[in-house]
Amino acid sequence: MRKAILFLICILFAASSFALNEDLIYDVEEVKSRLTISSTFDIDKTGAGHKVSYASVNLSFVPSDRENQDVLDVRYDPEPDSVGNEVIYKWYDSGLGEYNFLMEAELKNNVNLKKVKGKIKFPIQDLDEDYEKYTKSTENIDADDPEIIKMASEIASGQDDLYVVVFELVNWIKSNVEYSLNTLTAEVSQKSSWVLKNRYGVCDEITSLFVAMARSLGIPARYISGMAYTNWNDMNDWGPHAWTEVYFPGYGWVAFDITYGEFGYVDATHIVLKEALDSDESATHYEWRGRNIDLDASELDIKVELLDKKGHYGNVVDADVDILKDNVGFGSYNLVEVEVKNLKDYYVAEEFALAKVDEIKVIGDERKQVLLKPYEKKKLHWIIKLDGDFDPGFIYTFPIKAYTPRNNSGEAEFSSSVKDKFYDRDEIDDALDLISEEEKKTYSREVDLSCVLDSGEDYYMEEEITVLCAVTNKGNVLMDDLNVCVSDDCQKIDLGISQEKALTFTKKPEEVGNRELAVTAKNKDISKAAYLKYKVLDEPLIKIDELEHPHNVEYGQEFSVSFIIDKLSFSNPKDIVVSVSHNGIPQEWMIDELNNSEEFVVNLNADMLGGGENDLNVKIVYEDERNNRYSVDEDFVIEVIATKFFDKVKLWMNDVEFFFRRVFSKIFK
């Protein structure tokens, strides 16, 4: 009798949620590990007169030497009958009871990377017959399904570069097929056509779909299963996993792991245990012979222990992060741009994600894939939104980091306050459209658009803004009908080779606050944009608010006067002098600039005052950006009471002193 155990893989995965962590081992060059595979089975009698002639286990999950994997040592218990692509254990003339088998191996794994340096024509022509079997349909990988053929053909349509086609298949699956644990309840792995129809699956099913779509296009692909390190759900351990290897003529088998976001390579934690044509091939196969007996097998128990790691694979791409708007109002949208440059002389495909705070929401896909030819540059864009409960009294700074599973990264930041300009979704979409149009119209690179504001960056509502622009043709063709616009004010020009034209635009400020002008230059071949930041100022305004003080105090008593210096304008008051005067004698404090409202507390002593009612005054003098002076003040009264004779005398002497001070101040004024 025969019995097959289907080993369901990919319960755990890592890189669909890869974390930014310098201690991870995804970017190391070499990993040494100890792999242990073990299981048990029971032989039980089913009736009288039972007999056991023999039992055998064929274990097809066997680590072998590969280009990036070395088997350093291996131990078996019991000794197997034979070792090859399978390890076969046999027991002869055995009895009833429990049987165990184990294989333990020490392995060294390196990053599995094939450096494809040149374009390989697609469709593949004159494929070696040894690889023909990897283009055929199988039970689970039903590459002959009409819907799979149709979808794969649509994705590959018009492409003549094999690497681009394979990457587009990966990218489509990553974007359109959801990793879901729902199908774990099924007895067997679902077919590729089922995954395409339902658009979800676990990683063995997602891998099967990728293999099927590749094969439908005549691209050889094989199903790889084994173990890989996972940080999913903070497990930080190895788990069973599946990925794909695609044959590239002239280079060999190239690894692609969709769930880990590793395209064209897999990291050194990937331990290969089986190469297969189909995902339903069993990891273990049992046979037994006898009379009135049955065999009950347990699932394989596979464990991996990290022994050593060393080396760093190094950066393969350079990521330069830029955020479109440096300052935005609360609740605004913004745009993150990551310019990625391939540092290598071979094709590189990477998946980028954003590390950010919870108050930043990503609109659309949080992860983006990019394929770069040798030394190529490309740009990725994310639309983000500020979504949080922000205190209007603070300015917030938000760092953003773009990173890959190999920790290639770049970072930038932007700030937000209540006084900054609010950008809605339409404004950011328009900006992204301009960027995309510029990238598509490649001749845009031959135009230099340089603009400045003639009077700096600060304006008042009644003032006119003058924009000075210079447009230069750096290319070798005439630029005709070039429409240069500042907002809706446009001028049309023709620009000869190596020519430069100066343009002047005027505009009235429309609203107080941090503002921005978009300058564009467009025709049928060109789309160029520049942005000018400026401030529209109002008259600085301060109010003395929440003035608190005691109405009467005893001589010698310490007391305080508190108030809010309430900033009511967008503009910041500058060179501020705060004074608290009693009986014409001021105490002064200086503030360079007031960005937000501030509480002010002055500690005084009643022995500084006169007897009875004392007139006190709070006065604030300040200036604007152009040294115009403003002031605001508020009077209040505090009565000083003295019950002791000598305290009354001291108060009388204070009154005399204050009298003469006022007299002399008038004489010498």
C-alpha positions as CSV (number, residue, x, y, z in Angstrom):
1,M,0.0,0.0,0.0
2,R,1.1,3.6,-0.7
3,K,0.4,6.7,1.2
4,A,1.4,10.3,0.3
5,I,1.6,13.2,2.7
6,L,1.2,16.7,1.1
7,F,3.4,19.1,2.9
8,L,1.5,22.5,3.0
9,I,4.1,25.3,2.9
10,C,4.1,29.0,3.3
11,I,2.2,29.4,6.5
12,L,4.8,32.0,7.4
13,F,6.2,34.6,5.2
14,A,8.4,37.7,5.8
15,A,8.8,40.3,3.1
16,S,5.2,41.2,2.4
17,S,5.7,43.1,5.6
18,F,9.4,43.6,5.7
19,A,10.7,45.7,8.6
20,L,13.3,48.3,8.6
21,N,15.8,46.8,11.1
22,E,19.6,46.9,10.9
23,D,19.8,43.6,12.8
24,L,17.9,41.6,10.2
25,I,19.8,39.0,8.2
26,Y,18.1,39.7,4.8
27,D,21.1,41.7,3.6
28,V,24.0,39.4,4.8
29,E,26.1,37.7,2.2
30,E,26.4,34.3,3.9
31,V,24.4,32.3,6.4
32,K,25.4,29.0,8.1
33,S,22.6,27.0,9.7
34,R,21.7,23.6,11.1
35,L,18.7,22.0,9.4
36,T,16.8,19.2,11.2
37,I,14.0,17.2,9.4
38,S,12.2,14.5,11.4
39,S,8.9,12.7,11.7
40,T,7.3,9.6,13.1
41,F,4.8,7.1,11.9
42,D,2.8,4.3,13.6
43,I,2.1,0.8,12.3
44,D,-1.2,-0.5,13.8
45,K,-3.0,-3.8,13.3
46,T,-6.4,-3.8,11.6
47,G,-7.3,-7.4,12.3
48,A,-6.2,-10.7,13.6
49,G,-3.2,-12.5,12.1
50,H,-1.4,-9.3,11.3
51,K,2.1,-9.3,9.8
52,V,4.6,-6.5,8.9
53,S,7.0,-7.4,6.1
54,Y,8.6,-3.9,5.5
55,A,7.9,-0.2,5.7
56,S,9.7,2.6,3.8
57,V,9.8,6.4,3.7
58,N,10.9,8.3,0.7
59,L,11.9,11.8,1.8
60,S,12.2,14.3,-1.1
61,F,12.9,17.3,1.1
62,V,16.6,17.0,0.8
63,P,19.2,19.8,0.9
64,S,21.7,19.5,-1.9
65,D,24.7,21.3,-3.2
66,R,23.8,24.2,-5.5
67,E,25.6,27.3,-6.7
68,N,24.6,29.2,-3.6
69,Q,24.1,26.3,-1.2
70,D,26.7,23.9,0.2
71,V,26.0,20.9,2.4
72,L,28.8,20.9,4.9
73,D,27.8,17.9,6.9
74,V,24.8,15.5,7.1
75,R,23.7,12.9,9.6
76,Y,20.9,10.4,9.4
77,D,19.0,8.3,12.0
78,P,18.5,5.5,11.1
79,E,21.0,5.1,8.3
80,P,19.1,5.4,5.0
81,D,18.9,2.6,2.4
82,S,19.9,5.1,-0.3
83,V,20.7,8.8,-0.7
84,G,20.1,10.8,-3.9
85,N,17.4,13.2,-4.9
86,E,15.4,11.4,-2.2
87,V,16.5,9.9,1.1
88,I,14.9,6.4,1.4
89,Y,14.6,4.8,4.8
90,K,13.5,1.1,5.1
91,W,12.5,-1.2,7.9
92,Y,12.3,-5.0,7.2
93,D,10.5,-7.6,9.3
94,S,9.4,-4.9,11.7
95,G,6.6,-5.1,14.2
96,L,3.8,-2.8,15.3
97,G,4.6,0.5,17.0
98,E,6.1,3.9,16.5
99,Y,9.0,4.5,14.1
100,N,11.2,7.6,13.8
101,F,13.5,9.0,11.2
102,L,15.7,12.1,11.2
103,M,18.1,14.0,8.9
104,E,20.4,16.7,10.3
105,A,22.5,18.9,8.0
106,E,24.8,21.8,8.4
107,L,24.5,24.2,5.5
108,K,26.1,27.3,4.0
109,N,23.9,29.6,1.9
110,N,24.8,32.7,0.0
111,V,22.6,35.3,-1.8
112,N,21.2,33.6,-4.8
113,L,21.8,36.1,-7.6
114,K,22.4,35.8,-11.3
115,K,23.8,39.0,-12.8
116,V,21.9,39.4,-16.1
117,K,23.9,42.2,-17.8
118,G,22.3,42.3,-21.3
119,K,18.9,42.2,-22.9
120,I,17.5,38.7,-23.7
121,K,15.0,38.6,-26.5
122,F,11.4,37.8,-25.8
123,P,9.7,35.5,-26.9
124,I,12.5,33.0,-26.3
125,Q,13.6,31.3,-29.5
126,D,15.4,27.9,-29.9
127,L,14.9,26.8,-26.3
128,D,17.1,23.8,-25.4
129,E,15.0,20.7,-25.1
130,D,16.2,20.1,-21.5
131,Y,14.1,23.1,-20.5
132,E,10.9,22.2,-22.5
133,K,9.3,20.4,-19.5
134,Y,9.4,23.6,-17.5
135,T,7.1,25.3,-20.0
136,K,4.4,22.6,-19.8
137,S,1.1,22.6,-17.9
138,T,0.8,20.4,-14.8
139,E,-1.9,19.5,-12.3
140,N,-1.8,22.6,-10.1
141,I,0.2,24.8,-12.4
142,D,-2.4,24.8,-15.2
143,A,-0.5,27.0,-17.7
144,D,-2.9,26.0,-20.5
145,D,-5.9,27.6,-18.8
146,P,-7.3,30.2,-21.3
147,E,-7.6,32.9,-18.7
148,I,-4.0,32.5,-17.6
149,I,-2.9,32.6,-21.2
150,K,-5.0,35.7,-21.8
151,M,-3.8,37.7,-18.7
152,A,-0.1,36.8,-19.2
153,S,-0.3,37.8,-22.8
154,E,-1.9,41.1,-22.0
155,I,0.8,41.9,-19.4
156,A,3.6,40.9,-21.8
157,S,2.1,42.6,-24.9
158,G,4.6,44.7,-26.8
159,Q,7.6,43.8,-24.7
160,D,10.7,42.3,-26.3
161,D,13.0,42.1,-23.2
162,L,12.7,38.8,-21.2
163,Y,13.6,40.4,-17.8
164,V,11.0,43.2,-18.3
165,V,8.3,40.6,-19.1
166,V,9.1,38.5,-16.0
167,F,9.2,41.6,-13.8
168,E,5.9,42.8,-15.2
169,L,4.3,39.4,-14.3
170,V,5.7,39.6,-10.8
171,N,4.6,43.2,-10.5
172,W,1.0,42.4,-11.7
173,I,0.7,39.5,-9.2
174,K,2.1,41.5,-6.4
175,S,-0.4,44.3,-7.0
176,N,-3.5,42.3,-7.9
177,V,-3.4,39.0,-5.9
178,E,-3.8,39.3,-2.1
179,Y,-1.8,37.2,0.3
180,S,-4.5,35.5,2.3
181,L,-4.6,32.6,4.8
182,N,-8.2,31.7,3.7
183,T,-7.1,28.8,1.5
184,L,-5.2,27.1,4.3
185,T,-8.4,25.4,5.2
186,A,-8.3,23.5,1.8
187,E,-7.0,20.0,1.8
188,V,-4.7,20.7,-1.1
189,S,-3.1,23.7,-2.7
190,Q,-5.5,25.5,-5.1
191,K,-4.8,25.5,-8.8
192,S,-3.3,28.5,-10.5
193,S,-6.5,29.2,-12.5
194,W,-8.4,29.3,-9.1
195,V,-5.9,31.8,-7.7
196,L,-6.2,34.0,-10.8
197,K,-10.0,33.9,-10.6
198,N,-10.3,34.6,-6.9
199,R,-7.2,37.0,-6.6
200,Y,-6.0,35.6,-3.3
201,G,-3.9,32.7,-1.9
202,V,-1.0,31.7,0.3
203,C,2.5,31.9,-1.0
204,D,2.7,28.4,-2.6
205,E,-0.5,29.3,-4.6
206,I,0.8,32.7,-5.5
207,T,4.1,31.1,-6.6
208,S,2.2,28.6,-8.7
209,L,0.3,31.3,-10.5
210,F,3.6,33.1,-11.3
211,V,5.0,29.8,-12.7
212,A,1.8,29.2,-14.7
213,M,1.8,32.7,-16.2
214,A,5.5,32.4,-17.2
215,R,5.1,29.0,-18.7
216,S,2.0,30.1,-20.7
217,L,4.4,32.6,-22.4
218,G,7.0,29.9,-23.2
219,I,9.3,31.0,-20.3
220,P,10.7,28.0,-18.4
221,A,9.9,28.2,-14.6
222,R,10.2,25.8,-11.8
223,Y,8.7,25.6,-8.3
224,I,11.1,25.8,-5.4
225,S,10.2,24.9,-1.8
226,G,12.3,25.0,1.3
227,M,12.8,27.1,4.4
228,A,13.3,30.9,4.8
229,Y,13.7,33.3,7.7
230,T,10.6,35.3,8.6
231,N,10.0,38.4,10.7
232,W,6.3,38.2,10.0
233,N,4.2,38.9,13.1
234,D,7.4,39.3,15.1
235,M,8.2,35.6,14.9
236,N,11.8,36.1,13.8
237,D,12.4,32.5,12.9
238,W,12.5,30.2,9.9
239,G,9.3,28.9,8.3
240,P,8.4,26.7,5.4
241,H,8.3,28.7,2.1
242,A,8.0,28.6,-1.7
243,W,9.4,30.7,-4.5
244,T,10.2,30.5,-8.2
245,E,13.3,30.1,-10.4
246,V,13.0,31.3,-14.0
247,Y,15.4,30.2,-16.8
248,F,17.2,33.0,-18.6
249,P,19.1,31.6,-21.7
250,G,22.8,32.3,-21.3
251,Y,22.6,32.9,-17.6
252,G,20.7,30.0,-15.9
253,W,18.0,29.9,-13.3
254,V,17.1,33.3,-11.7
255,A,15.2,33.4,-8.4
256,F,12.0,35.4,-7.8
257,D,10.2,35.5,-4.4
258,I,7.0,37.5,-4.7
259,T,6.0,37.4,-1.1
260,Y,9.4,38.5,0.1
261,G,9.7,41.3,-2.5
262,E,12.9,39.7,-3.8
263,F,12.9,39.8,-7.6
264,G,15.9,38.4,-9.5
265,Y,17.5,37.1,-6.3
266,V,16.7,35.6,-2.9
267,D,18.5,36.3,0.3
268,A,20.9,34.0,2.0
269,T,18.2,32.7,4.4
270,H,16.5,30.8,1.6
271,I,17.3,27.0,2.0
272,V,16.3,25.0,-1.0
273,L,14.9,21.5,-0.2
274,K,13.1,20.6,-3.4
275,E,12.9,21.6,-7.1
276,A,9.6,20.6,-8.7
277,L,7.5,20.9,-11.8
278,D,4.3,21.2,-9.7
279,S,3.3,22.5,-6.3
280,D,1.4,19.3,-5.4
281,E,4.5,17.0,-5.3
282,S,4.8,15.4,-1.9
283,A,7.6,16.0,0.5
284,T,7.3,12.4,1.9
285,H,6.1,9.2,0.4
286,Y,5.3,6.1,2.4
287,E,5.1,2.4,1.4
288,W,4.5,-0.7,3.5
289,R,3.7,-4.4,3.0
290,G,2.1,-6.8,5.4
291,R,-1.2,-8.3,6.4
292,N,-4.0,-6.6,8.4
293,I,-2.0,-3.5,9.2
294,D,-2.2,0.3,8.5
295,L,0.4,3.1,8.7
296,D,-0.4,6.5,10.2
297,A,2.2,9.2,9.5
298,S,2.7,12.6,11.2
299,E,3.7,15.8,9.4
300,L,7.3,16.6,8.9
301,D,8.9,18.6,11.7
302,I,11.5,21.0,10.2
303,K,13.7,23.2,12.3
304,V,16.5,25.6,11.4
305,E,19.1,27.0,13.8
306,L,21.2,29.9,12.8
307,L,24.9,29.1,13.4
308,D,26.6,32.1,11.9
309,K,26.2,35.0,9.5
310,K,28.7,37.2,7.9
311,G,29.3,39.7,5.2
312,H,27.0,42.4,3.9
313,Y,25.7,42.2,0.4
314,G,26.1,46.0,0.0
315,N,24.0,48.6,-1.7
316,V,22.8,47.8,-5.2
317,V,20.7,50.9,-5.6
318,D,20.9,54.5,-4.4
319,A,17.7,56.0,-3.2
320,D,17.2,59.8,-3.1
321,V,14.0,60.8,-1.3
322,D,12.4,64.2,-2.0
323,I,9.1,65.5,-0.6
324,L,7.2,67.9,-3.0
325,K,6.0,70.3,-0.3
326,D,8.4,71.2,2.5
327,N,5.6,72.8,4.6
328,V,1.9,71.8,4.5
329,G,-1.1,72.6,6.6
330,F,-2.8,70.1,8.9
331,G,-4.8,67.5,7.0
332,S,-2.9,68.2,3.7
333,Y,-1.9,65.8,1.0
334,N,1.7,65.6,-0.1
335,L,3.9,63.7,-2.6
336,V,6.9,61.6,-1.8
337,E,9.3,61.1,-4.7
338,V,12.1,58.5,-4.6
339,E,14.7,58.6,-7.4
340,V,16.3,55.2,-7.6
341,K,19.6,54.6,-9.3
342,N,21.0,51.2,-10.2
343,L,24.6,51.1,-9.0
344,K,25.4,47.9,-10.8
345,D,26.2,46.8,-14.4
346,Y,23.3,44.2,-14.3
347,Y,19.5,44.3,-14.1
348,V,18.3,45.1,-10.6
349,A,14.7,44.8,-9.4
350,E,13.7,46.1,-5.9
351,E,10.6,46.6,-3.8
352,F,10.4,49.9,-1.9
353,A,8.3,50.7,1.2
354,L,7.9,53.8,3.4
355,A,8.8,53.9,7.0
356,K,6.7,56.7,8.6
357,V,4.7,57.7,11.6
358,D,1.1,56.7,12.1
359,E,-0.2,60.2,11.4
360,I,0.9,59.8,7.7
361,K,-1.5,57.7,5.6
362,V,-0.4,56.3,2.2
363,I,-2.9,56.6,-0.5
364,G,-2.9,53.5,-2.7
365,D,-0.2,50.8,-2.7
366,E,2.3,51.1,0.2
367,R,4.9,49.1,-1.7
368,K,6.2,49.7,-5.1
369,Q,8.4,47.6,-7.4
370,V,10.9,49.0,-9.8
371,L,13.1,47.3,-12.5
372,L,16.3,49.1,-13.4
373,K,18.6,48.2,-16.3
374,P,22.3,48.6,-15.7
375,Y,23.0,52.1,-14.2
376,E,19.5,53.2,-15.0
377,K,17.5,55.8,-13.0
378,K,13.8,55.8,-12.3
379,K,11.4,57.7,-10.0
380,L,8.7,56.2,-7.7
381,H,5.9,58.3,-6.2
382,W,3.6,57.9,-3.2
383,I,0.7,60.3,-2.4
384,I,0.4,60.7,1.4
385,K,-2.0,62.5,3.7
386,L,-1.6,63.9,7.2
387,D,-4.3,62.4,9.3
388,G,-4.1,63.1,13.0
389,D,-5.2,65.4,15.9
390,F,-2.6,68.2,15.8
391,D,-2.2,71.0,18.3
392,P,-2.3,74.4,16.5
393,G,0.3,75.7,19.0
394,F,3.1,73.5,17.6
395,I,5.1,73.0,14.4
396,Y,5.4,69.3,13.5
397,T,8.3,67.6,11.6
398,F,7.6,64.3,9.9
399,P,10.5,62.1,8.7
400,I,10.0,59.6,5.9
401,K,12.3,56.8,4.9
402,A,12.1,54.7,1.8
403,Y,13.8,51.3,2.1
404,T,14.1,47.8,0.6
405,P,14.3,44.3,2.1
406,R,18.1,44.7,1.8
407,N,17.9,48.0,3.8
408,N,18.9,50.2,0.8
409,S,17.3,53.4,1.9
410,G,17.0,57.2,1.7
411,E,15.2,59.7,3.8
412,A,13.7,63.2,3.9
413,E,11.3,65.2,6.1
414,F,8.6,67.9,5.9
415,S,6.9,70.1,8.4
416,S,3.3,71.1,9.2
417,S,1.7,73.9,11.2
418,V,-1.7,75.6,11.3
419,K,-0.3,78.6,9.3
420,D,1.0,76.5,6.4
421,K,-0.9,76.2,3.1
422,F,-3.4,73.3,2.9
423,Y,-3.0,71.1,-0.2
424,D,-6.0,69.1,-1.3
425,R,-5.9,65.8,-3.3
426,D,-6.6,67.5,-6.6
427,E,-3.5,69.8,-6.2
428,I,-1.2,66.9,-5.5
429,D,-2.7,64.9,-8.3
430,D,-2.1,67.8,-10.7
431,A,1.5,68.0,-9.5
432,L,2.0,64.3,-10.0
433,D,0.5,64.6,-13.5
434,L,3.0,67.3,-14.3
435,I,5.9,65.2,-13.1
436,S,4.6,62.1,-15.0
437,E,4.2,64.2,-18.2
438,E,7.7,65.6,-17.8
439,E,9.1,62.0,-17.5
440,K,7.2,60.9,-20.6
441,K,8.2,63.9,-22.7
442,T,11.9,63.1,-22.7
443,Y,12.9,66.3,-24.5
444,S,11.9,68.2,-21.3
445,R,15.4,67.5,-20.1
446,E,16.7,69.8,-22.7
447,V,14.8,72.8,-21.3
448,D,16.2,74.9,-18.4
449,L,13.4,76.8,-16.6
450,S,14.7,79.1,-13.9
451,C,12.5,81.6,-12.0
452,V,12.9,83.9,-9.1
453,L,10.8,86.5,-7.2
454,D,12.2,89.9,-7.7
455,S,11.6,91.1,-4.1
456,G,12.5,88.1,-2.1
457,E,9.9,85.8,-0.4
458,D,7.9,88.2,1.8
459,Y,5.0,90.3,0.5
460,Y,2.0,92.1,1.9
461,M,-1.5,91.8,0.5
462,E,-1.5,95.2,-1.2
463,E,1.9,94.6,-2.9
464,E,2.5,93.2,-6.4
465,I,4.6,90.0,-6.9
466,T,6.9,90.1,-9.9
467,V,8.2,86.7,-11.2
468,L,11.3,86.8,-13.4
469,C,11.9,83.7,-15.5
470,A,14.6,82.6,-17.9
471,V,13.9,79.8,-20.3
472,T,16.9,78.2,-22.1
473,N,17.0,75.7,-25.0
474,K,19.9,73.3,-24.2
475,G,18.9,70.9,-27.0
476,N,19.5,70.7,-30.8
477,V,16.0,71.5,-32.2
478,L,13.7,74.5,-32.4
479,M,11.2,74.8,-29.5
480,D,8.2,76.4,-31.0
481,D,4.8,77.3,-29.4
482,L,6.3,76.9,-25.9
483,N,3.6,78.1,-23.5
484,V,5.1,79.5,-20.3
485,C,2.6,80.1,-17.5
486,V,2.5,81.4,-13.9
487,S,-0.9,80.1,-12.7
488,D,-3.3,81.3,-15.5
489,D,-1.1,84.0,-16.8
490,C,0.6,82.6,-19.9
491,Q,3.1,83.8,-22.6
492,K,3.9,81.9,-25.8
493,I,7.4,81.9,-27.2
494,D,9.6,80.2,-29.8
495,L,13.1,79.3,-28.6
496,G,15.9,78.5,-31.0
497,I,18.9,76.2,-30.3
498,S,21.1,77.6,-27.5
499,Q,18.8,80.6,-27.1
500,E,17.5,82.0,-23.8
501,K,14.5,84.3,-23.2
502,A,13.6,86.3,-20.2
503,L,10.0,86.6,-19.2
504,T,8.3,88.7,-16.6
505,F,5.0,88.0,-14.8
506,T,3.1,89.9,-12.2
507,K,0.6,88.7,-9.7
508,K,-1.4,90.0,-6.8
509,P,-1.3,88.1,-3.5
510,E,-4.7,86.4,-2.9
511,E,-4.4,85.0,0.7
512,V,-2.3,85.5,3.8
513,G,0.0,82.6,4.6
514,N,2.7,80.4,3.1
515,R,2.0,80.3,-0.6
516,E,3.4,78.7,-3.7
517,L,3.4,79.7,-7.4
518,A,3.6,77.0,-10.1
519,V,5.5,77.9,-13.3
520,T,5.1,75.6,-16.3
521,A,6.6,75.4,-19.8
522,K,4.7,73.2,-22.2
523,N,4.3,72.2,-25.8
524,K,3.7,68.9,-27.6
525,D,7.2,67.7,-26.8
526,I,8.0,69.4,-23.5
527,S,6.6,69.6,-20.1
528,K,8.6,71.4,-17.4
529,A,7.5,72.7,-14.0
530,A,9.1,74.8,-11.2
531,Y,7.7,76.0,-7.9
532,L,8.3,79.3,-6.1
533,K,7.6,79.6,-2.4
534,Y,6.7,82.9,-0.8
535,K,4.9,84.4,2.2
536,V,1.9,86.8,2.1
537,L,2.2,88.8,5.3
538,D,-0.4,90.6,7.3
539,E,0.0,93.3,9.9
540,P,1.5,91.7,13.1
541,L,-1.1,91.7,15.8
542,I,-0.7,91.0,19.5
543,K,-3.3,91.0,22.2
544,I,-2.7,91.0,26.0
545,D,-5.1,88.3,27.2
546,E,-6.0,86.6,30.5
547,L,-4.3,89.2,32.7
548,E,-4.4,87.9,36.2
549,H,-3.1,89.7,39.4
550,P,-4.1,90.1,43.0
551,H,-6.3,93.1,43.8
552,N,-4.6,93.8,47.2
553,V,-1.5,92.6,48.9
554,E,0.3,93.2,52.2
555,Y,3.5,95.1,52.4
556,G,6.5,92.7,51.9
557,Q,4.3,90.0,50.3
558,E,5.5,88.3,47.1
559,F,3.0,88.0,44.2
560,S,2.9,87.4,40.5
561,V,1.3,89.0,37.5
562,S,0.5,86.7,34.6
563,F,-0.9,87.2,31.1
564,I,-1.0,85.6,27.6
565,I,0.9,87.4,24.8
566,D,-1.6,86.3,22.2
567,K,-0.3,86.2,18.6
568,L,-3.4,86.8,16.4
569,S,-1.7,87.3,13.0
570,F,0.0,85.0,10.5
571,S,3.1,87.3,10.6
572,N,5.5,86.9,13.4
573,P,6.0,90.1,15.6
574,K,9.8,90.8,15.9
575,D,12.1,92.7,18.3
576,I,9.5,92.6,21.1
577,V,9.9,94.5,24.3
578,V,7.6,93.4,27.1
579,S,7.4,95.9,30.1
580,V,5.5,95.8,33.4
581,S,5.5,99.3,34.9
582,H,4.5,100.3,38.4
583,N,4.4,104.0,39.4
584,G,6.2,104.9,36.2
585,I,9.1,102.5,36.8
586,P,9.4,99.8,34.1
587,Q,10.9,96.3,34.1
588,E,11.6,95.1,30.6
589,W,12.1,91.8,28.8
590,M,13.2,91.2,25.2
591,I,11.9,88.6,22.7
592,D,13.5,88.3,19.3
593,E,10.5,86.8,17.5
594,L,7.1,85.5,18.5
595,N,6.1,82.4,16.6
596,N,3.2,81.3,18.8
597,S,1.2,82.7,21.7
598,E,3.1,82.6,25.0
599,E,2.3,82.8,28.7
600,F,4.2,85.5,30.6
601,V,4.7,85.5,34.4
602,V,6.3,88.4,36.3
603,N,7.2,87.9,40.0
604,L,7.0,91.0,42.1
605,N,7.2,92.1,45.8
606,A,4.9,94.5,47.5
607,D,7.8,96.4,49.0
608,M,8.5,97.8,45.5
609,L,5.1,99.6,45.5
610,G,3.7,102.6,47.3
611,G,0.9,102.7,49.8
612,G,-2.7,102.4,48.8
613,E,-3.6,101.9,45.2
614,N,-0.8,101.5,42.7
615,D,-1.2,102.0,39.0
616,L,0.5,99.3,37.0
617,N,0.7,98.8,33.2
618,V,1.6,96.0,30.9
619,K,3.0,97.2,27.5
620,I,4.2,95.3,24.5
621,V,6.1,97.1,21.7
622,Y,7.0,95.2,18.6
623,E,8.0,95.5,14.9
624,D,7.1,93.9,11.6
625,E,9.4,92.6,8.9
626,R,10.1,96.1,7.7
627,N,10.7,97.7,11.1
628,N,7.3,99.4,11.4
629,R,6.5,99.7,15.2
630,Y,3.4,98.7,17.0
631,S,2.3,98.7,20.6
632,V,-0.4,97.4,22.9
633,D,-0.9,98.0,26.6
634,E,-3.3,97.4,29.5
635,D,-3.6,99.1,32.9
636,F,-4.5,97.5,36.2
637,V,-4.5,98.5,39.9
638,I,-3.1,96.7,43.0
639,E,-3.7,98.1,46.5
640,V,-0.9,97.6,49.1
641,I,-1.9,97.4,52.7
642,A,0.4,97.9,55.7
643,T,-0.7,97.3,59.4
644,K,2.7,97.8,61.1
645,F,4.1,101.3,61.8
646,F,7.5,100.7,60.2
647,D,5.9,99.2,57.1
648,K,3.7,102.3,56.7
649,V,6.8,104.5,57.0
650,K,8.6,102.5,54.3
651,L,5.5,102.8,52.0
652,W,5.5,106.6,52.6
653,M,9.2,106.7,51.7
654,N,8.4,104.7,48.5
655,D,5.7,107.2,47.6
656,V,8.1,110.1,48.0
657,E,10.7,108.4,45.8
658,F,8.1,107.6,43.1
659,F,7.0,111.3,43.2
660,F,10.5,112.7,42.6
661,R,11.2,110.1,39.9
662,R,8.1,111.2,38.0
663,V,9.1,114.9,38.4
664,F,12.6,114.4,37.2
665,S,11.5,112.2,34.3
666,K,9.3,115.1,33.1
667,I,12.0,117.7,33.5
668,F,14.7,115.6,31.6
669,K,12.3,114.1,29.1
